[in-house]
């Protein structure tokens, strides 16, 4: 009888060993999948970092080019001078428009939109 009990125990041990081996294979496959996914994500992060570095470099270069174009560098026009020139240009255009409309003889209107008769 002990041989039959030994055989039963041995077959149960073999079955459990096969179950354990199956679980280990599954765990190994999951671990490999996690490793593959983490490597892929690291690659994507590296590419994203490189893209942002490139963007930062080109943005800095564009800023330097714009400063050079507007003369904000050494020996160029200062910012307050640019603002003054721009504001003066707008005022000058407004005066030219007013003088042009007065010279063309456009009728003046009152506050209610009625035409003011010329002085007698």
C-alpha positions as CSV (number, residue, x, y, z in Angstrom):
1,X,0.0,0.0,0.0
2,X,2.8,2.4,0.6
3,X,3.8,2.2,-3.0
4,X,0.3,3.2,-4.1
5,X,0.3,6.2,-1.6
6,X,3.8,7.1,-2.8
7,X,2.6,7.0,-6.4
8,X,-0.4,9.3,-5.5
9,X,1.8,11.7,-3.7
10,X,4.3,11.7,-6.5
11,X,1.6,12.4,-9.1
12,X,0.2,15.2,-7.0
13,X,3.7,16.7,-6.6
14,X,4.2,16.5,-10.4
15,X,0.8,18.2,-11.0
16,X,1.6,21.0,-8.6
17,X,5.1,21.3,-10.1
18,X,3.6,21.7,-13.6
19,X,1.2,24.3,-12.2
20,X,4.1,26.2,-10.6
21,X,6.1,26.0,-13.9
22,X,3.1,27.4,-15.8
23,X,2.7,30.3,-13.3
24,X,6.5,31.0,-13.5
25,X,6.3,31.1,-17.4
26,X,3.4,33.5,-17.1
27,X,5.3,35.7,-14.6
28,X,8.3,35.6,-16.9
29,X,6.2,36.7,-19.9
30,X,4.6,39.5,-17.9
31,X,8.1,40.6,-16.7
32,X,9.4,40.6,-20.2
33,X,6.3,42.6,-21.4
34,X,6.8,45.2,-18.6
35,X,10.5,45.5,-19.5
36,X,9.7,45.9,-23.2
37,X,7.1,48.6,-22.5
38,X,9.4,50.5,-20.1
39,X,12.2,50.5,-22.8
40,X,9.7,51.8,-25.4
41,X,8.5,54.5,-23.0
42,X,12.1,55.5,-22.2
43,X,12.8,55.8,-26.0
44,X,9.7,58.0,-26.4
45,X,10.7,60.2,-23.5
46,X,14.2,60.6,-24.9
47,X,12.8,61.6,-28.3
48,X,10.4,64.1,-26.6
49,X,13.3,65.6,-24.6
50,X,15.3,65.9,-27.8
51,X,12.4,67.5,-29.6
52,X,11.9,70.1,-26.8
53,X,15.6,70.8,-26.7
54,X,15.6,71.4,-30.4
55,X,12.5,73.6,-30.1
56,X,14.1,75.6,-27.3
57,X,17.3,76.1,-29.3
58,X,15.3,77.3,-32.4
59,X,13.2,79.6,-30.2
60,X,16.3,81.2,-28.7
61,X,17.8,81.6,-32.1
62,X,14.6,83.3,-33.3
63,X,14.6,85.6,-30.4
64,X,18.2,86.6,-31.1
65,X,17.4,87.1,-34.8
66,X,14.3,89.3,-33.9
67,X,16.4,91.4,-31.5
68,X,19.0,91.9,-34.2
69,X,16.3,92.7,-36.8
70,X,14.7,95.3,-34.5
71,X,18.1,96.7,-33.5
72,X,17.8,95.8,-29.8
73,X,21.4,94.6,-29.8
74,X,24.5,96.6,-29.0
75,X,24.6,99.8,-31.0
76,X,21.0,99.4,-32.2
77,X,17.9,101.5,-31.6
78,X,16.7,101.3,-28.0
79,X,13.2,100.1,-27.2
80,X,11.9,103.4,-26.0
81,X,13.0,105.0,-29.3
82,X,11.1,102.4,-31.3
83,X,8.0,103.0,-29.2
84,X,8.3,106.8,-29.7
85,X,8.8,106.4,-33.5
86,X,5.8,104.1,-33.8
87,X,3.5,106.4,-31.7
88,X,4.8,109.5,-33.6
89,X,4.0,107.7,-36.9
90,X,0.4,107.0,-35.8
91,X,-0.1,110.6,-34.7
92,X,1.4,111.9,-38.0
93,X,-0.9,109.6,-40.0
94,X,-3.9,110.9,-38.0
95,X,-3.0,114.5,-38.7
96,X,-2.5,113.8,-42.4
97,X,-5.9,112.1,-42.6
98,X,-7.6,115.1,-40.8
99,X,-5.9,117.6,-43.1
100,X,-6.7,115.5,-46.2
101,X,-10.4,115.3,-45.3
102,X,-10.5,119.0,-44.6
103,X,-8.8,119.8,-47.9
104,X,-11.2,117.6,-49.8
105,X,-14.0,119.7,-48.4
106,X,-16.0,117.0,-46.7
107,X,-19.0,118.5,-45.0
108,X,-18.9,118.7,-41.3
109,X,-21.8,117.2,-39.3
110,X,-23.2,118.2,-36.0
111,X,-23.6,115.9,-33.1
112,X,-27.0,114.7,-34.2
113,X,-25.7,113.8,-37.7
114,X,-27.3,116.9,-39.4
115,X,-25.3,119.0,-41.7
116,X,-24.0,122.4,-40.4
117,X,-24.7,125.2,-42.9
118,X,-21.6,127.1,-44.0
119,X,-21.1,130.5,-42.3
120,X,-22.6,133.5,-44.2
